[in-house]
Amino acid sequence: MSIPLLPDSPLSLWLDLFGDYHPQPDLQEHVSVDVAIIGGGFTGVATAFELKKADPNLNVALLEAKTVGYGASGRNGSFAMTVVGLGFGVTAMLRGKDYVRRAHGYMMKAVDGLEELIHAENLDCDMIRPGFLRTATTQSYIKRIQHDVKLMNELGFDDITWISPEEVRQRVDSTVYLGAMWEPRLLLINPAKLVRAERDLALRRGVRIYENSPVVTITSQPQFTITTPRGSVTAEKVVFATNGYSHLFPQLKRKQVPAFTYMIATEPLSDRQLEPIGWQGKEGIEDARNLIHYYRLTPDQRIVLGGGPVGLTWANSLYGDSDRDAWRHLEEHLVWLFPSLKGVQVTHRWGGPFSVTMNLSPALGYIGDERAIYSVGCIGHGVSMSHRNAQAIRDLLLERQSELLECPFVNPRVIPWPPEPLRMMTAGALRAYLQLEDWWYEREINPLTEP
């Protein structure tokens, strides 16, 4: 099979300001390894590191089509959080309360585990742990958030609480806030710094990493043979750490589809500009919409804001990273939240694909037999998830028994997406429903909501 090449995309704030980066050489020879990993994002580099940490004698190679962090791992909102899918209430409705309880326990350990890794390996990624606010901006969203808080408290998670409008505005002052859910378990990181620090960590462990080495073909008998433009790899086992790009591989074509999210970043703001807002705690913030807005304050005092409109493309085309209307929406939403910032310069605009399964839940496991493993469906919440998933992938590859493999994400039944044109119709209908519900919840106050 032949794999299409990836398009170039607008640079995220994180990648643009990374500084000098020296990619590893591309693959220019034939190598034989125990495990080949396709994809140089969080899942790929973390899996490589975990494998070598568990068994230093393993021969591991990682292939990245562009540079490490090119995909979602270098373009995301920088939130390492416990959320799965579209949030607690929606996930409980789709998958049941026991699923939410098990998934949230997994994600709590994912956030804590990532923090431990960053400290233990001294990874330079601007990590802070400021906590998470999910803000209500309408009466309907108050009810939604309070329902979610009650649900999680009933499931035994008592660190998730409702806080009053006054308490929210003492933290971050916006007149549109009517209260919020507070959860202390959130890390904010610089994702490009983190994924590339982990690349260096894997290299020090002896992983062979080849950048600018897109997979062109892959065959599976008797061993896996993976070709790139100038080289090839023979492997006993393979990991598809390709998330939103997984549909490029026939074995994974219908397990997930890419949808596109968009982000902006402002110029660095002065203390005077931030004074009306406060935000001394630098909390990570989302709203209660289906098509959420998410935003944070960076160490150099930029506001990074993403979400809102979600992009879809025909036949899962990856040429969806730019959307002027989406960026304009985000700029307008920023001023709606914080009117004092009207006229602030936006310096960066970017977008990228995230992986969506039919049931809006993450999935990882075997493809066919136990020699190949995939991971898809982070749905925009992959920063912490992908690191713990890497440990689960490690245990699957090494045929270990562990509590990680009891997680509901491992070897689930994955409902396949239909072929075109039904896929586009299904994805479009889902997006339209989510937009319509957002419009209904916001109809009395928010002129920015898309019908």
N, C-alpha and C positions, 0 to 999 in steps of 0.2 A: 504494500500500500504506500501511497505517496502522501506526505503531510504538507499542507500549505504553509508558506512562510508567513510570519507575523508582520503587521503593518507598524510603521513608526507612529509614535503618539506624542501629544504635548507633555512636556516634563512637569511632574508634580513639584510642589514646593520642596519636598524632602529630597528628591533627586537633583533638582536644580542647584540647591544650596549645599549639596553634600561635600563639595570640594573635589580635590584630585582623587580620582578612582582609577585603579589599575586592574583591568579585568584579567583573568587567567587566559592563557593562550587557547585558541580553538583546537579541537581535536584534528590531528593531522596524521594519524597512524591507526593501526588496528591494536586494540587492547582487549584482554580477557579479564573479567572480574567475576566476583561472586554475586554482587548486587549492582545493577545499574539504576540510577534514579533520574527520571526525566522531569525537569522543572527546578529552577533555582530560586524559588520563593521560600517563605517560612517553612512550609511542609517539607520541601526537598532538602534544604540545608539542615533543618533540625533532625530529620530522619537520618541523614548521613552522619551527623554528629552522634546521635544516640546509638546507631549501629556500631560505630567504631569504639564508642565508650564501653558498650556491652561486650564486644569481642574485637580487640585490637588486631587480631589476625585476619579479619575479614578484608577482602579487597573490594573497595567501594568506589564507584565512579558516578559523578553527577554531570548531566548535560543540560545546559541552559541555552535556549535559542537566541537570546539577546545577552544582556548582562544580568547578574544576580540582582534581584529586586525590581526587574523591569515591569513585572505584572502587578497584581493587586498588592503584593508585599511592599512595593515602593510607592504606592499611590493612595493608600487607604487613609481613613480618618484618624488613625493612630490610637484608637481605643482598644485596649485589651480588657474585655468585659465578660460578664456571665450570660449575656443574652443569647438565646438560640432562636433562629427563625424570625418571625414577626413579633416576638415578645411573649411574655408569660401567658396572658389570657388567650391569645390566638393559638399558641402552641398547645395549650390545654384543650381547647376546643377541637383542634385537628387530631391530636395524638393522645389525649387523656392526661389526667392529673399525675398518674404514676410515671408517665414518660417525663413530664416536667420535673418532678421530684428527682428522678435519676439523672436527667440531663443537667439540671442546675447544680447538683452535687458534683458532677463531672467538671462543669465549668468553673465552679468555685476553686477546685483543685488545679484547674488549668491556669487561672489567674495567679494563684499563689505559687504554683510551680514555675511559671515564667519569671516572677519576681525573684525566686530563689536562684534560678539559672543566671539571671543578670548579675545578681550580687556575687554568686559563687565564682563565675568566670570573669567578673569585672568587665562586663560589656558596656562600652560607651555608647549610650543611646538616649540620653536626656530623660531617663525614667523618673516619673513622680507617681505618687499614689494619692490623688486628691479626692477620690470619691466621685459618684455618679448621680446626676439629677435628671429625672424624666419629668419635664415640666408640662403642666396643664395650661392651655390658653383659651379653653372654652368650658362651659359647664358640663358638656358631654364628655370632654376629656378628663375632667375631675372624676366623674363616675367611672370611666374606664380605668384610670390609674388607681383609684381607691379599690376597685374590684381586684386589680392585679396584686395590690399590697395585701389585701385580705386573703387572696388565694395563696400567696407565698407564705404568709404567716401561718395559715392552716396546715401547710405542708411542712412546717417546722423551721422556716427560714426567718428568724425574728430580727435579723439585722436590716431588713427591708422595711422602711417606714414611710408614712405620709407626713409631709411637713407643710405648714401653713403658708399662705402668700407672704406674710410678714417675714417668716424664716427664710423663704427662698430669696426674697429681695434683699435681705441682709447679706446673703452670699453673692448674688448676682442681681443687679437692680434693673428690671425691665417691667414697665407698667402692664405688659400683656401676661405676666405670670400670675396664675390664680392658685398656685400650690404646686407640689411636686412629690414624686417618689424619691427617696434618698436611699442609696446603697453605697456602703463604704468600699466595696471590693471592685476597684477600677484602677488600672494602670494607664497612664499616658506615656507614650514613647515616641521617638523619632523612628519611623519604620524603616527608612532607608539605612540609617545608622545601625539599627538592630540586625536587619537581615544580612548586611555586609560584615558586621562584626561576627555574626554566626558563621558566615562563609569562612572568615579567617580562622575561627575556632575549629571548623571542620578540616581545613587545610592542615592545621597544626596536628590534628589527630591522624593525618595520613590519607584523607580522602582526596581522590583525584577529581578536580573540578575543571570542566571545559566550558568556557563561555563563548558566545557567538557561534554555537554549534547546534543549529536546529536539526531535529530529527527529520530525516527525509523518508526513510522506510524502516519498518520493523517486522520481523518474522519470528515465529516462536518454536520452530521445530528444527533439530532436536533441542537446541538451546535458543535463547533469544539472540537475534542478531539485529543490531540497531545501526543504521548508517546515517552519517551526516555528510555535508558537502565534500569534506576532505578526509574523512576517516570512518571508523566503524568500531563497535563494541560488541563483544560476545559476553553474555551474562547468564548465570544460572537462574537468577530471579530479577524481576524488574518492578519498580515502583513508579506509577503514574501520579506524580505530585503536580498535576497540571490544572486542577481546580476549574476556573472559568474557561480554560482552553481545552478541556478534556474532550469536547465533541470533535476535535480534529482527529481523534483516534477512533477507528470504526468500533472497537470493543466498547467504547464509552459514549458513543455518539448520542444515545437517547437517555443516558442517565441524568444529564443536566443540560441546561442551556445558559448562555451568558446573557445577563442583563447589565445595563450600564448605569453607573452612578457618576455624578459630577460634583466638582469641588472648586472652591475659590479660596484665596488667601489675600489678606490685606497687607499693606505696608506695615512696618513696625509702628505701633501706636505709642504716643508719649504718655507719661503719667497723667498729664492734664486731660488728654483725650479719654483715658480710662476712668478718670475720677468719677463721672456720673454713673458708671456701671459697677464699680467695685471690682468684684471677681478676684479678690485677694487670694482665695483658696485655689484658683485655677481648676475648678471642677470641670469634668467632662459633662456635656449637656446634650440631651436629645429631647425632642418633643414627643407627643403621644400619637402622632399621625400613623397611618399605615405606611405611607411613603415619607418616612421620617426626615427631619432636618437634624443634623448632628454638628456640634461645633465645640471648639476649645480655644484656649489661649496658649500660644507657644512661648518658649523661654525668652524670645526676643520681642514678645508682646504683639504678635500678629494674631488676628482672629482667622482661624481656618474653619470654613463652613461648607458642608456638603449635604447631599440628599435632595429631597423634593422630587422633581421629575425623574422618572426612570426610563432609560432608552432601551428599545428593542430593535433588532435588525432582522431582515429577511434571511432565512437559511443560516442563522447563527453567524452572520458575517461579523468579523472583528473590527470593521471600520465604523465604530460607533463611539470613539473616544472623545469626540468634539461635539458640542451642542450649544450654540450661542443663546438660544432661548432658555435653556436650563441655567446657564451662567447668569443671564440677566435676571431670571427668577431669584437666584441665590443672592445677587446683589441687592435686589429690592427687599428680599426677606431680611437681610442683615439690617437695613435701615428701619424696617418695620419693628424689629426687635429692639434696636438701639438707635432711636432717632438722632441722638447727638452725633452719630458717626456719618451723617449725610455728607457726601463729598469726599470721604476717605478713599484713597487710591487702592484699587485691587491690582496686585502685582502678578498673581499667578492664577491661571484657569486650566483645569485638567479634568480628565475623566478616565474611566476604565471599567472593564467587565468584572462582575462578580457572579458566582456560580449559584444557580437556582435549580433545585430538584422539584418534581411535581408536587410533593407533599410538604415543601418548604422546610425540610429537615436535613441536617448533615448526614453524609453516608460515607463509610470507608469499609473496605473489605477486599475479598478475593475476586478476581476476574477469571471465571472458568475454573482453573485449578489453583493450587496453592503456591504457584510460582510467580503470580502477578497480583499486585495490590494497587488499588486506586483510592483517591480521596476527593470528594466533591461536596458541594452544597453548603459551604460556610455562610452563604447569604449575607455577606458583609460583616460577619462577626468572627473572622478567622485569625486575628492576631494571637489571642490566647489559645483558641481552639486548636489551631494547626500545630502548636508546640506539644500539646498533650496528645493530639492525634498521632504525631510522629512517634511517641512512645508506644502507642497502641500498634502502629505499623511495625515498629521494631519487634514487638512481641509476636505478631503474626508471622513475620519473616523468620524469626528464630524459633518458632513453634514453642513458645513459652506459654504457660498458663499464668494469667495475672488478672487482677480486678479490672484493669483497663478494658479487657475484652468482654466484660459484662456490661459495658456502656451501651445505651440504646443506639448509638451511631454505628456500631460495628456489625458488619454483615447483615444489614437490615434488608427487607424487601424494598426494592427501589422501583417505583412506578415509572415506566418509560414514558418520555415525552413522545407524542405522535409525530409522524413525518409531516413535512410541509405539504399543503398549506395549513393543515390542522394545527401544527405546532404554533405558527404565528397567530392563528385565530384564538387558540387556547391561552397563550401568553398575553395577547392583547385584551382578551376578555377578563383575565385575572387583573391586569393592570387597571382596566376601566372600572372594575368593581371597587378596587382599592381607592382609586381617585374619587369615585362617586361617594363613597362613604366618608372620605376626608372632606369633600365639599359639603356634605350634609352636616357633619359635626361643626363646620366652620362657617356655615352660610350666613350667620348673623354678624360676624365681625371681621372676617379675613378676606379682603378683596384679592389676595394673591392666589387663593386656592383654585386649582384647575378643575373645571367641571368634568 
